[in-house]
């Protein structure tokens, strides 16, 4: 399990950053996510606070999938794919666990879900081929201080 070697952006301007099966090995997965956040800053020129937000959101989502799908035995497969383009990351998270919508107003949010709801842009959740698929964007420039003590921007 390793992040791809740095590559130049293809002609369409999309940087493939990560495409990995999520494993129940939390330390290994967190190391991959830290390396991804570092690549966002070093290769894509993202602001440090935006890379911190990327890491926070992806750590929350991946550890939730590990805990509630892979370790709990409610599913056996999960995948994370991240592409960089136009000062943002496009993220896809897929798992074959029970249907769950973290953006639903009826979902009982823990602190992690509140963070995710505050930071992701344009979330789309659906069931495809019997599996959950979550798609969203994370900005890599001008990240407002929603979580970092600055309150919600007005």
N, C-alpha and C positions, 0 to 999 in steps of 0.2 A: 504494500500500500504506500504509494508515494505520489507527491504532486508532480505533474509533468515538468520537464525542464522548460525554462523560459523560452518563449518563441516570439518571433516578430509577429505583429498583427497581420493577418491576411488582408487581402485587398478590400474586404468588406468592413474592416475595422473592428472585428470581433476577436477578443482575446480569450481563448479557451483556458480557464484557470484551474478548474477542478472537475473531475468526473469520477466519482468513487462510490463503490458499494459501502454502505455504512456498516461497520462491524461493531459488535458489542464491547470492544476494547476501548473504553472511554479515554484513557490517557493517549492512546495512539490517534484516536479521532481528534482530540483536542490539539495535539501536536500538528496534525494536518491543517486544522483551522487557523492556528497561529501562523503557520507558514503561509497560508493563503492571505491573511491580513497583512503580513509583511510584504508579499508580492504586490498587493494593491497599492501600498505606499511606495515601494521601490520601483516597480515597473510601470504602474499606471499614474503615478504622481498624485495619488489621493491624499487628502488631508488626514493627518494623524487621528483626529477625533472621529472622522468618518470610518477609518479602518478599525478603530475601537468599537464603533457601533456594529460594523460588519461582524467582528469577532463575537460580540455579545449576542447578537441575534442568532447567528449560526450555532454558537455553543448551546444556547437555550433549545433551539429546534432539534439539533442532533442528539443532545442528551435526553430530551423528551422522547424521541423515537427509540433510542436505545432502551430507556427505562420502560416505556409503556407498550412497545411493540416487540422488540427483539428479546429482551430479558424476560418480560412478562409472558412471552410465548403466544401472544395474540396474533403475531405475524412472524414471518421468517426472512423477509427481504426488505431492504430500504436502499435508496440511492440518492446522492446529492450531486447536482451539476451546477457549476457557476461559470458564467461568461461575463467578461468585462466589455463594455461598449458605451460610448457617449457619456463619460463621467458617471456611470452607474454600473452596478452589477445586476445581472439577471440571474435569478436563483430558481432552481427547480428542486423540490424535495418530493420523493415518491416513497410510499411504503404500502405493504399489503396488510396492515393492521385494520382494526375496526374503523369505520368512518368517524371522523372527528373534525369539527370546524373550530379552530382556535380564534376565529374572528366573529363567531356567533355571539349575539348578545345574551344567549342563555348559557354559554359555556362558562363554567366556574373558573375564573382566572386566578392563577397564582401570580406571584410577582413576575415570573418569567414571561407569561403570556401578556401581561400588561406592557412589558418592555417591547415585546415583538409587535404588539398592536401599535405602539407609539412610533416605532422606527421604520416599519416597512411601508413601501409605496405600491399602490395598485395590486393588492393581493387578490389572487384568483385561486379558489379551491374547487376541486371537482373530483368525481370518481371516474376513473378511466380504466377499462378492462378490470374492474373489480378492485382497484387500488386507489388510495388517496394520492392526489397530486396537488401540491401547493406551488404556485408560481408567484413571484413578487420581485420588486426592484429595491435596491438599496443605493442611495446616492453616495457618490465619492467626492462631492464638493459641497460646500456650504451646508454642513450638518448642524441644524439648530440644536441648542442645548436643552432638549426636552427632558432627558434623564439626568444630565450632569448638573443639577441644581439650579438651572436657569428657568425652570417652569415651562409651561406651554406657551409658544410664541403667540402674540395677539395679532 
